[in-house]
Amino acid sequence: MAATAGVLGLDALPYWYIEKLREWGQTPNLLSILESAASLECIPPITEASWPSIMSGVNPGRHGIFSFFHVDRASRERRLALAWDLEHPRVHEMLSFNKRKSIMINPIPDYPILPVKYSIIVSNLFFNPSPSSHPLRIYEKYFSGINADRDQDYPAYILEYLEAVRGLLEEEGEVDLAWVTLNFPDHLFHKKPGLLKSPSHASRIWKKIDKLAGQMLASYDDVYIVSDHGFRMYDYRVNVNDILYRHGYVVASQEDEEKPLVDMLARQKGARTKKVKVPKSLYMIIARLGLEPLARKAFPAIARIYERLTGVKPVVRSGYSIDYKRSKAYMPEGGTYGVYIFDGTVSKQEIIEVLRKYRGIKVWDSLEVYKGPYTIRGPDVVVLGEHEKGYVLGPARIMGTIYLKTKYHSHDLWGVFAAKTGDGTIEDAIRGRTFKNTIVAPLIMCRLNVPVSKHSDDLSTLSSICGRRPEVADYTGKFRIVKRLHKRNWVRERGGNRL
């Protein structure tokens, strides 16, 4: 069995993109690992829900996080999901309970950090409003010297960031597990979709990541690459709330009740924000002319100039908000990939039958997709675009039309899982196959000869890949204690203010 493992998490790396890297030929270390690539099914294909499944080995019904937002069914209020909303420990926390050492850079959820013994934890690349680490000296020692501004010059920032990570691993990396999660290529896929055509559009970044992969290959017995979903271009957006509005389940609001993720994160960081409303007529013209990609590309530059001049961050809005109190059922956020039902007179089957009348979407009862005690936190009905036919879900607002024909780049279900192991036994077992994203953490723990969680979704599959039936343990009780103690201290330090 392997003594050590390195994991490189590349947010949104698509399975099909491996061929692009191969054609480009500038990432030999990455390609040596990706030779054994498997396709990883990630439902829902969203960062905040998929990474916890990857890192814990359990689906959202068991770890409790379905989106960036936690939806309170009683009050219908939404708030950002936090680390203590997680109900199952991640791999570095389970290793800690076994007194095994780890480095975890950017655990998801990444805020706040849950400090545990035997683990170095850094959170400073995704959604944490205040970059931090455990122990505290780690952030100051390795990351405080980064000069580039992440929002203004991401390519320069990530290059400096990768050097900081390499320095940390070189000096602190004698551990059982070193896990580095990067928000690349997702960040640039969203902002510069041309990167989808060729890695050469971000050549310096890919080469630096390849250098990090080479460092891991030289330092650890097993090295893995994993992504939390894929990425591709779509021809149509399907507006689920417009369907529900047409059938009387959604009530429109004249007030702007929705708080988009970018707005909430900006406020969390203390920034002033201003909503910029795009008239429906103008939005329809932009969409029908296929100008959405150009508008999305132009807006950040305009927004930066506006923010410099006024000190206020503009947040663009279009369509109409949902009346959350009076609507019977709605999709509260595109990233939830589903519909919540708030009226007892409305059944799941009723909503499913309505939605299945429309092309471009796949619809299930949530209990067909998610298993576990926390399924109540998620949507009642799961909805995904028919990605293979070019359909993706639209925004959660009421847009005035069910279908928009437009060139739109966004997530799909298919991430990547690949391995290069010291004894070569895992490569053939996974190459070319398809797995759920919950296979990753249990397989790594099995290879490290650590008991896997008894709640893992894939124990039978795990035995066949790992070559033996692993020991199991229940880590959830210890994890609840860790969360409770940290939350109490966290609230006390903030004078009772929870958020």
Sequence and secondary structure as in RCSB ss.txt:
>XXXX:A:sequence
MAATAGVLGLDALPYWYIEKLREWGQTPNLLSILESAASLECIPPITEASWPSIMSGVNPGRHGIFSFFHVDRAS
RERRLALAWDLEHPRVHEMLSFNKRKSIMINPIPDYPILPVKYSIIVSNLFFNPSPSSHPLRIYEKYFSGINADR
DQDYPAYILEYLEAVRGLLEEEGEVDLAWVTLNFPDHLFHKKPGLLKSPSHASRIWKKIDKLAGQMLASYDDVYI
VSDHGFRMYDYRVNVNDILYRHGYVVASQEDEEKPLVDMLARQKGARTKKVKVPKSLYMIIARLGLEPLARKAFP
AIARIYERLTGVKPVVRSGYSIDYKRSKAYMPEGGTYGVYIFDGTVSKQEIIEVLRKYRGIKVWDSLEVYKGPYT
IRGPDVVVLGEHEKGYVLGPARIMGTIYLKTKYHSHDLWGVFAAKTGDGTIEDAIRGRTFKNTIVAPLIMCRLNV
PVSKHSDDLSTLSSICGRRPEVADYTGKFRIVKRLHKRNWVRERGGNRL
>XXXX:A:secstr
  S EEEEEETT  TTHHHHHHHH   HHHHHHHTT EEEE SS SHHHHHHHHHHSS HHHH   SSEEE TTT
  EEE  GGG  S  HHHHHHHTT  EEEES SS SS    TTEEEEE SSS SS EEESHHHHHHHTTT  S T
TT HHHHHHHHHHHHHHHHHHH  SSEEEEEE TTHHHHHH GGGGT GGGGHHHHHHHHHHHHHHHHH SEEEE
E S EEEEEEEEE HHHHHHHTTS  EESS     HHHHHHHHTT EEEEEEE HHHHHHHHHTT HHHHHHHHH
HHHHHHHHHHSEEEEEEESBEE TTT SEE S GGG EEEE  TT  HHHHHHHHTTSTTEEEEEHHHH  STTG
GGS SEEEEE GGGTEEE  SSB S SEEEEEEEEEESEEEEEEE SSSTTHHHHTT EEEGGGHHHHHHHHTT 
 EETT TTHHHHHHHHSS   EE  HHHHHHHHHHHHHHHHHHTTT   
